[in-house]
Amino acid sequence: MTTAESSTPKPPTSGSAVGGGRPHVVMLVANDVVTDSRVKKEAQAVADAGYRVTVLGVAADGRRSLELLGDVLVVRVPVAFQLRDERDRKRRSHRDWRPPYVGYPAKSAQTARKQALKARRVELSGRRGLGTQLATARLTAAERAAWLRAGVGNRADKLFRFGWRAWDGVAARTPWPARWRLVHPQAYDYELAFGPLLDQLAPDAVHAHDMHVIGVAVRAAERARAAGRRLPVVYDAHEYVPGLSRYGPRTPRFIAAWANHEREYIGRADRVVTVSPAIARTLRQRYRLDREPTVVINSPSMTELDGGDVPGLRARVGLAADVPLLVYSGGVTKARGVETAVEALPSLPGVHLAVVSVPHIEIAPVHQLRALAGRLGVTDRVHFLDPVRPHEVVAFLSSADVGLIPILRYPSHEMALPNKVFEYAFAGLPVVTSDMPSLTEFMRQSGIGEVYRVGDAADLAAKVRAVLADPAPYRARLERPEFREEVSWEGQAQHLRELYADLLGTAAAATVPAPAATTAPATPAAAPHLLIGPSNSAGQGWRWARAVERYAPPATAENLMTESGSFAFRADHVVTAERFQHDAAWVVEFADHVLRTATHVLFEAARPVLGQARGQLFVEDLPTLRAAGIAAGVILHGSEIRDPRRHRELFRHSPFADPDDPLTRRLQQATAVVLGHLRDFDGPRLVTTPDLLDFVDGAQWLPVVVDVDDLATDRPVLERPVPVVLHAPSRGALKGSAAADPVLRDLHDRGLIEYRRIEGIAHTELMAQLRDADVVVDQLALGSYGVLACEAMAAGRVTVGQVAEHVRAAIPAELPIVEATPDDLGAVVERLVAEREPAAKTASAGPDYVRRFHDGRASARVLASFLGVAD
């Protein structure tokens, strides 16, 4: 395969040397990453140190997606959760079981039996006689039996349900034995989704965020070791798992099972990271780790101090500047203790409370808080708001007076330093918190707030009054540069970079660039950069890319080709069809390249460029590209949109004359799918031959490109006594083109021509054969012309083909192609041999026609419009 020299950047290849030699770190997390600010900030911090970072998260909608956040590629992977769902199905099955004939298997069966007996009684009501009396007696007995069966079943249901509730209650409260493989089989669902991709990516380190995926990371490292490769594991404990707060489904058994999962694997991690010194000390002691975990506190970045134009909290609530305003920002659950804050309001006349609920306010705990406020008569002083974007939080909160952390007592809370304490601090808000040990220690050391007895609304109110009475000392401590530097994300991120420098033996942490935004796509280059792929049909993707760079500066371009068959067309990026379809690592690496460099993408043949599973089309890539701000268009070559029914209407010599032909039916179905997507697509639709304008509404002709200078020849045409006639049918030639072969062979046998049929040769050899021919016979069935005809015309050869009248009329020039159909091809070629002068004149017009429409300038003008540059 020949690869053209090009100034455009190329994507990395698989292995540890990817990304220009940068070590590759893959992070795993069991969520969609959208609202997980810690994962995004840690990923960016590691990327800032010079590593290539990929985050694998869960695709909430079940569809793979890729997104570039700052310098980090986020890949959201579908997770089937089949094992979890099977656990739930078995659980329901066990609880729905009843002994045979004890009640009905379902309420619908009971109702159906009742209705059937009712219908039978109606049927018998109009009859008389002994037989009817016997039937009525049997029916009465059946009704009695149905009533009895239903009654027994209802009583049995109550007993079974009571028994199962009792059993489930005891089991939920029993933390031993809590085998995680039974309680949390979704840990293996994550394995099945992330494990194969990890193996393909072959990173230099894997970073598992939280307990759900630590097993995935450790097992990947063990497989890598078995294959002779080192894969260090970093485990990031976002919370103290054995002490997780209990509410709803978070039962003691639930928590114990995840703690057992953590226990099984944490000792096999190479490094452990956590969120507070107390958790770090406890993890080392509990699991006998050989070193204390690295502490990376969840604190805001200094870049978040400016939230842009986001309206402040006070403005959103509609309060004057002199009205005292408390704020709670974060998740709203029973364990967060927000009820204590609401209960304190009757003791704080004139004070308002804003609850910023993550992920939104339409959740049951918020509704319960509303009801509580109503009962206490403080509804008008409690305000519920949806959250803002992560980088806007600090600026949004800054107009409040006091930040609250009313969390209740759970082991994880006792050791936590939640990120909201630092968000409040950077927003300049004094903090009032419940007396959790870690928070109490932090408040005493920093002096930025007050501590109240957990769950004590009166004490909370007292501490709030103290702060509101004299906030100046607290605010002064919050403004100290040394305090902000110590607790800012910039300071915390350095701990993480030092960990990786030590773990991987690199000096990557030595130079740290300024933090990049983690909430928006990377800023595109000033000049447009176009990617075309993945078909490269007849080498056109590469030629269009070169036309852009030559005739539409400052735009640059590159193309992708999936390699198949024997035609060695030039391309900037070549991938085998097997890798394109099945190698997720290639997809991740190429997507990383595209999202960092491209501003525009053109999908050839309506196919995606970021890998292609069976049956997928360009619409699979649109969400990823649009999220990155990349404009998209489609290039259509023909077969994917040439609807057979429409083609029969337009062209007399249609190869799809028989609507019952299996090929016709398959094409009909395939084109219907593509055309359906195109109708809903708002990007440009470009077609490579003018006849295709009839098939796609709003399409524009993008002429194919050939190298006129390379095809030029001094060899005269039609001067040999027996002229050479060349026919090079494409693979899978259609019926009209296939008809040319016997006609031309007959002329050859009669000595009128030397017939050369060319198939399956390299493109360079085909060009040599074209220059040596006198007449080139193109397709005779599609009603237009393509690359071969342009190459023949550029070489000054007599070009024969079937071009419909309305297609010729749409071209603003005389088309120097001699018209022929399967029916009259023999007569046309005989006339060309007999009347050589007019044929040679037609051939001589070919190079000028190709220079006008097909040397790249006309194509660049079309593409320049898409790219937004002057042609």
N, C-alpha and C positions, 0 to 999 in steps of 0.2 A: 504494500500500500504506500503510495506516494503522499507525503504530507508537505503542503506548500510552506514556504518561508513566510512568516507573517509577524507583524509587530504586536499582535493581540496577545494577551496573556493566556496561558494554557492551564487547565486544571491539574491538580496534583493526582498522583496515582496512589493505589492502595499501599499500606505498609507504614512503618514507623517513620519513614523519611518524607511523608506527605507534607504539603503546605510549605514548600521551600525549606525543608529540613527542620521545621518547628515540631517539637514533640506534641503529640495529639492526646488531649485529655477528653474523655467522654464522661459526661455526667448523666446519672439516671435519677428520675423522680416519678413518683406514682400519681402525678396530676398533670394538667395541661400547661403548666408553667405560666399561664396568663397572669394570675394574681400572686404568684409566689415570688415576692421581691427578693427573698434571701437567695434563692436559686439563681435568679437573673444577676444579682449583684456579685455573687461569688464567681459565676461563670465569666462575667466581664472582668473581674479582678484578675483571674488566672489568664485570660486573654491579654490583658494589659501587660502582663509580665512576659509576653512573647510566645505563649503557647497557642496552639490551634485548639479551640474548644467547641465541642458538639454536645448539645443537651438532648437526651432522649426522654420525651414525655409521653403522656397518654392522649390519644386523639379522642376527645370527648364525643365527637359526632361519628366516630367509627371510620373516618377517612384520613388516610395519611396526608400530612401537610408539612411544609417546610417554611421556616421564617427566619430572617436574619435580624437579630436584635443586637445593635451595636456591632461588635466584632464576633458575635457568637451565633452559630447556626443552631436553631431549635428544630428538632424533628419530632413531630407528634405521630406516634405509632398506634394503629388500632390494636386494642387488647380485647380478645374475644370473651374473656371471663367465663369460659365454658365450665371450668371446674367449680368456680363459685356458684354458678347457676345450677349445676348438677347437685351441689350440696343443698341448695335451697329447695330444689325439686324433691329430693329424697326426704327432706325434713317435712315438706307439705304432704308427701305421700304417706309417711308414717303417721302423721297426725290426722289424716283423712280416713285411715283404715278403720273398717268396722267388721265385726263377724258377719258371715253370710246370712242374709235374710233378717238381719237386725236393722230395721229401717230400710230406707231406700239409698242407693249409692249417691244420689244427688237430689236436691230439691226439685229439679226439673222432672226427674223420673217419678217422684211422688205426685206432682201436679198432672203429669201425663196419664198416670194410672187413674187418678180421680176423674179426669175428663173422659177417658175411654169408658169407664163404668157409667158415667152420666149419659154418654151418647147411647150406650147399650140400653139403658132404661127408657130413653126416649123412643128407641126403636121398638121396644116391647109394648109401649103404652097403647098402641093402636091395634094390638092383636088380642084374640080370644082363644079359648080352648085349653085342653089339659096340658099340651106341650108348652104353651105360653106360661101356664102357672108354674110348671117345673123350672122353666128357664128363669122366671122371676125369682123363684126361691133360691136358685143357684146364684143369681145376681146379688140378691140381698146378702147371701153368705160371703160373696166376694167383696162387697162393700164393707161388710163388718171386718173381714180379714185385712183389707187395705187400711181401715181406720186403726185397727189394732197394731198393724205393722208400723204405721206412721207414728203412733203414740209411743211404742217401744223404742223406735228409732230416735225420737226427740229426747226421750229420757236418757237413752244411751249416749246421744250426742253431748248432753250436758255433763254426764259423768266423764266421758272421754276428754272433753275440753277442760274440765276442771282438773283432771289428772295430768294432762299435758301442761297446763299452766303451772301447776304445782311443781312438776318435774323441771320445766324450763326455768322457773324461778330459782329453784335450788341449784340447778346446773350453772345458771348465769352468775350466781353468787359464790360458786366454788372455783377457786383459781387453780385447783390441782385435781387431777392432771389436766392441763390445758395444752393438748398436743396441737401445735400450730398447723400441721399438715391436714388435720381434720377441721379445726376451727377456722383457719384462714387459707383455704386452698388457692385463693387468688394470688398468693405468693408464687405459686407455680404458673398461674396465668401470666404473671409478669415475666417469668422465666421464658415461657414459650414465645412471648412477643419480643422481648429485648435480647434474650440470649443469642439467637442466631445472628442478629444484627451486630451485636458486640463482637462475635467471632469474626464476622466479615470485615468490620472496621479495623480490627487488630490495633487498638490504641496503645499508647505508651503508659497510660494510667486510666483507671476507672474510678469515678467518684460517686458513691451511692448516697443520695439524700434521703435520710430517714429510714425507719426499720423495714418498710415494705419491700425494698429492693436490695438490701444488703446481701441476701442470699444469691441474687442474680449476679452481683458483682464478684462475690467470692468464688462461685462456681465457674464463672468465666475465667477468672485468674487460674483456677486449677486446670481447666482445659488448656489454657495457654501454656502452663508449665509442662503439661504432658506432651505438648507439641514442641517443646524446647524454647519457649519464649517467656520472658518475664513480664508480668502484668501486675504492677502494684495496685492495691486497693485502698482508697480513702473512704472511710465511713463518716458521714456527717449526721450526728444525732441532734435533730432539731429540738427534741424534748427529752425529758427523762421518762422513758417508756414505761417502766414498772409503776411510775407514779402518775400516769395520765389521769386527768379528771374524769369522773364517772357521770355520765348522763346519757339518756336514751339508750342506743345500742352499745355504748361504751360500758359494758358490764365488767365486773372483776375477771370473769373468764375471758372475755374479749381482750382485755388489757394483758392478762397473764400470758395468753397465747402469743401475742406480738412480742412480749418481753422474752419469751422462750425462743422465738425466732431470732431476736437480736442476740440472745445469749449464745446460741449455737454458732453464730458466724462472727461476732465482733472480735473474738480473739484471733481470727485468721486475717483480719484487716491489717494492712501495713501501718496505717495512721488513722487516728480518730480525731474528729473535729466536733466541737459542741458549742453551746451558746452562752454558757455562764461558768464561772470558776467553780461554783458549788456542784454543778452537774459533772464537770470534769473530774473533780475529786471523787465524787461518788462512783462514777463509771470505772475509774481505775481501781478503786477498792472492791467494788462488787464483782467485777469480771477479772480482777488480778491482771490488769494490763501491764505490759513491761515499761510503759511510759505514760505520763499524764496527757490526756487529750489536749490538743491545741484549742484555745478559746477564741472564737470569732463572734463577737457580739452582734446582734441584729440592730445596727444603728444606721441612721440616714447618712447619705453622702453630703459633703459640703455643696455639691452641685444642686442639691434639692432645696437649698435655701431660697432660690428664686424659682417659684412655681409658675412664672409667666403671668398670663392674664386671667388666671382662674379666680372667680369670685370668692371672697373670703367666707368663712363660716358664719360670721355675724351678719353679713349681707344676705346670705342665703336664708337665714332664720328670720331676718327682718327686725333686728334689735338695734336700738341706739347704743352709742359707744359707752354710755354711763350705766348700762344695765349689766349686772354681774352675769357672766356666762360660764358654766362648767361644760366640759366636753368629755365624753367617752368615745373612743374610736377603736373599732376592732370587731371581732366576732361576738355575736350575742347568743350566749347559751346560759343555762343555769349555773355552770361552773364559773362564768365570768363575773357573777355577782352584781350585775347592773341594777338588779332590784334594790340593793342596799342604797344606791345613789338616788333612785326614785323615792324610796322611803324617807330619805333625809330631807327632801324638799319642803315638807310642811314645817320643818324647823329652820328653814332658810327663806324667809319671806322675801319676795322680790328677786330671788335668784332663779335663773333659767338653766336647764340642762339640755344639751344637744347630744343625741346618740347617733353616731355615724356607724351604721351597721354594715359589716362586710359579710357576704357579698352584696346584699341589698336589703331593703326593709320589708319585703313581702315574705316574711318567714314567721313561723309560729311563735318563737320567743319574743319577737317584736310586738306581735298582736297581744301577747300576754302582758308585756310592759305597758301597752296602751290601756289595757283594762285595769292594771294596777294604778296607773296615774289617775284614771277616772274615779276609782274607789277612794283615792286619797284627796281628790279635789284639786289636783295640780296639772290637769290636762293641758291648760293653756301655757304652762311653763316647761313642758317637755316636748322636744322637737326631734323627729326621726328623719334622718337623711341618708340617701345612698352615698357610697364612697366616691371619691375622685380618683384619678389615675395615680399610681404610686409616686411618681416624681412631683406631684402637686400637693401631696399630703401636708408637708410642713407649712407651706405658704397658706394652705386652706385653713389649718388649725390656728394660725398665729393670731387671729383676732379674738380668740377666747381669753378667759382670765385664768382658768385652772384646768389642768388635765387630770382625769381620774383613772385609777387602776384598782377597781374594787374586787379583784379576783378572790375566790374562796379557797379554803385550805385543802389542797391536794399535794402529794409529794412532788409532783412535777412543778406545781406553782410555787412551792416553797423554795425551789432551787432556781427558778426562772428569772431572767432579766428580759422581759418582753420588749419587742422593738418599739412598742408604743411609748415607753418611758423616754426613749431617745428621740422619737418624733416630737413628743411634747417639749423636750428640752431644747431641741433645735428650733422649735416654733416659739421659744421664749416663754413657755408656760410653766409656772410652778406646779409641782406634782403632789397630789394627795393619793396615797396608796394604802392598801390593806397591809397588815404587818407580816407579810411573807419574809422569811429570813434573808434571802438574797436581796430583796428590794429594801428591806430595813437597813441592811449593811450598806447598800449603795446610797441610800438617802442620808445616812449619818456621815458617810465619807464626803459626799458631794455638797450637802446642805441645800439642795434644790427643791425640797418639799417637806411634807409632813406625813407621818404614819398614823393610821387609826386601827383600832381593834377590828379584826376581820368580822364582817357581818353585822357590825354595830352601827346602825344608821345615826344614832345620836352622836357617837364619837366622830363619825365621818363629818357630820354637820359642824361640830366644834372645830375640827381641824380646818375645814373650808373657811369658817369665819375668821380664824386666826390668819390664814393666808390672805384673804381678801382685805383684812384690816390693815395689813402692812406688807404688800407684795414686793417692795423695793429690794430687801436683802436677798430674796430668792432670785429675782431677776438679775441682780448684780452677779451672783455666782454663776448663773446660766450664761452670762456674757463673757466670762473669763476665757481668753484665747486658749490657755493651756487645757481647760476643761473640754472645750469643743474639739481641740486637736486630739485629745486622748480618746474620746468616745466616738469620734466621727468614723464613718465607714472607711475613709482613706487610711486612718490609723489601724483599723481592724483588718482591712484587706492585706496589709503588709504581712500580718501573721500567716495568712494563707499562702502568700507568694513565697515566704521563707520556707514554709512546709514543703511546697513543691520543688523548690530549688534543692532542698536537702534530699527529698525522696527520689528525684530523678537525676540528681547529680549534675544539674545544669546551673548556669549563672543567669538564668532568665529573669530572676528577680532583681538584678542589679539596676536596670534602667526601667523605670515605670512611666509610661506616657500618661498624659492627663486622662482622667476617667471619661469614657464615652457614654452617651445616653444609652440606656437599656430598654427604652420604650418606643423607639422608632427605628425604621430601617436605616442602614448606612446611607450617608449622603452620596448620591451618584456623581460620577465624574462630570466635569463641566461640559465635555463634548459627548454627544450621543454615541452609544455603543450598541450595535445590533448583533443579535445571535439569530442565525437561521438554521433550522434543522427539523427533524433528524434524517430526512430521506436523501438529500443531495442527489435527486434524480438527474441522471445524465450529467452529473457534476455541476448542476446549476446553482446549488446553494453556495458553493465555493466561488463561482463566477459572479453571482450577485454581490457577495461580500467584497470581492475585489473591485467591482464597479462602484460600490459605495465609497470605498477608500480612495479611488482614483478620481471620481467625478463629483462626490458630495462631501468634500472636507468641510469642517474638521471631524465629521463623523468617522468612526471606525467600525469594523465588522468582523465577524468570524462565523464559521459554520461547523455544524456537527453532522456526522454521518454514521449510521449504523451499518456495519460491514457485513455484506452477504453477497454471494455470487462471485463472479470472477472479474467484474469490471473495476479497474483500479483508478477510479476518479480521485482527483485531489481533494483534500479536506483539511481543515484546521484541527479538528478533533475527530478521532475515529474510535468507535467502540463496537465490539462484536455484538451481534444480535442477542446472543445468549446473556452477555453481561447487561445489556440494555434492558432486558426483560426480567432478569432474575437477581442481579447483583445489587443488593441494597447499599452496599458500601460505595459502589460506583455512583449510585444516585445521590448519596449524601455528599460525596466529594464534588461531583459536578454541580449540584445545586449550590453548594457553598461558593463555587467559582462564579456561577451565573448571577446569584443574588448580590455578589460583591462588585461585579463588573458591568452587567448589562443594564441598559436603560430601555431597550426595546427587544422584543422577541417576535419572530415570525415562525409559526408552526407550519412545516411543510406537510402536505397531504393530510391535514387535519390531525396529525399525530402529536402527542406530547413530546417535550424535550427532556423532561426529568424522569426518564425511565418509562416503561410501558408494559403493564400487565395485559393479558389477553383481552382484547375488545376495548381497551381504553382509548379515549380520544383527547384532543387538546384541552377540553374543558376540565380535565383532571388537574392541570397545572395552573389554571386561571386564578384560583384563590391565593396560591402561593405568590404568584407574580404580582398580582394586584396589591397584596399586602405589602410588598416591597416597593410599590410605586413603579413597576415596570409595565410599560405599554405593550400590548399584544395584538398581533394580526395573524391572518391565516393565508398561506399560499396553497392553491389547489391546482393539481397537475392534470386531473381528468377523471380517472377511473373511480375516484372516491366520490365524485358528484355527478358523473355523467349518467343521469337517470335513464334507464333503457326505454321506458315508456315515452318520455319527452324526446329522446333521441330518435325514436321511430317516427315521431311527428315531424321532426325538423329535417331529417336526412333520408333521402330515398334509398340509399345503399347502406342502411343501418345494419351493423353486425348483430343487432338484437331483434331481427325480424320476427323470430319465433318467441312469443311471450311465455311459452311453456318450457323453453329450454332451461335446464337446471342452472347454468351460468347466469342467464338473464334473471332468473328469480333471486339468486343470491345477491347479484349486484343491485337489484331493485330494493331488497331489504337493507343492504349496507348503505346505499346512497340515501335512503330515507332517513336513517339515523343521523348521518352527517348533516344533511340539509336541515333536519330539525334543530340541531345544535346551532347551525349558522343563522337560522332565523332569530334566535335569541341572543346572538353575539353582536356586541356593539362596536367591535374593532373592524379595521379594514379587511376586506375580502379580496385577495388578489388571485387572478387566474393567469396561467402561463400561455394559453392559446386563445385566440379571439372567439372561437366557437363556444368556449365555456361561459362567456358572458350571457348566453341564453339560459344557463342552468342555475345561476346564483343571482338573486336580486341585489342590486347595488354593488356589483363586483367591478373591479378595475383590472385592465390588462397590464400584467407585468411581463414584458417580453423576455423570452429566453435570451441568453447571451452566448455568443461564440467568438472565438479568436480569429478575426478576419485575416490578420497579417500572417498568422501561423498556417492558415489554409490556402493562402495565395499560391498560385503555381503558374508557370509559363507554358505548361503542357497545353497544346491546342486541343480543341474539342471537335469531335466528329470529323477528323481528318483521316482516320484509319479506314481502310476498306471495309473491315468488319468492326463496327464500333463495340466498345465494351459497355454492357449494361449491368449495373450493380443493383442488387436488392438486398437490404439488410433488415429483415423482419425482426421486430422486437420479440422478446421471450413471451410465449403464450400468445402469438399473433392472432388477431381477430379474424373472423371468417373472410371479410373483404380483402385483407392483406394476404391471407393464405391462398386466395384464388390467383394471385399474381404468379406464383411459382410455376404451375403447369403451363400457363400462357407463355412465359418467358423461356421455359425449357423447350417448348415447341418451336419458337423462333430461333433458338440456338441450334436445334436439330436441323432446321431448314437452312442453316448457314447465314441467316440474316444478321445475327448478333453473336457476340461472345458473352454468354450469360455467366455472371459470378454471383453466387448466393453466399452471403457472409453472415456467419453466426458465431457467437461465443468467443470472439477475439478481443484482444486488448484495444482500448480506445485509440492509442497511438497507431496501431496497425490498421485500424479501420480508417483513420484519417489518410494514411498513405494510400489505401485502396480507393478512397474517394477521389483524391487528386489524380489518380491514374485512370479513372473511369471517364466515359463520355456522357452516359445517361445514368441517373440515379432514380430508382423507383421508390417512392415513399409510400405511406399508407394510402389505402383506397377505400376507406370505410368510415372514417371519423368526421369528415367534412372540414378539416383544418390541416395545419402543418405544425411540425414541432422541431426539435433540435436537429435531427438528421437532415431535414429539408434545408434548414438554415446553413448547416455545414456544407451541404452540396452546393447551395447557391453561392456561399462565400468562396468556394473553390472554383466557381465559374463553370459548373457542370450543368447540363440540361437536367432539370428537376421535374419529375412527374409525380402527381398526387391528386387526390380528390379533395377539393376545397369548395364548399357550398357557395352559391352565388351571394347569399346574404352575408356570409363571412367575408368574401372578397369586397363587397360593397362597404363593409365597416372599416376597412383598412384605408387610410388616406394616401394611398399610392397604388400603382399598378403592381400586382403580385406576380413576379416572374416564375410561376409554377405552371407547367403544362397540365391541363385538366385531363383526368382519366378516371374511369370507373372499372370495376371488375368485368363489366360487360364489354367495354370497348378498348381495354388496355392493349390488346394485340394490334388493333388497327392504329391506335395512337403511336405506338412504338414503330410500326412499319412506316407511318407517315414521317416520323422524325428521321428515320434512316434515309427515306427517299428525298425529303425536302430539308436538306441540312442547313441551308443558309438562314431561314427564319428561326430554326431551332437554335443555331449558334448565337443569333442575335438575342434571343430570350436568355440564353445562358450568360451572355456578357452583361446583362442587366442585374444579374444576381448579386455580385459583390457590393454594388452601390446600394441596393435595397437592404442588404444585411447591415451595411455600415449605418444606414439611416435608423433602423429599428432594433438591431440585435448586436451592436458592438459594446453595449453596456451603458451608453449615454442615456438612451430612452428609459432603460430600467432604473438608472440612478435618479432620474427626475421623479419617477413614481415613488421610489424609496425615500428620497429627500423630503417629500411631502409628509410621509409617515414619521420621519425622524425629526421634522421641524427645523430643517436647515435649508438654506437657499441653494437651489441647484445650479 
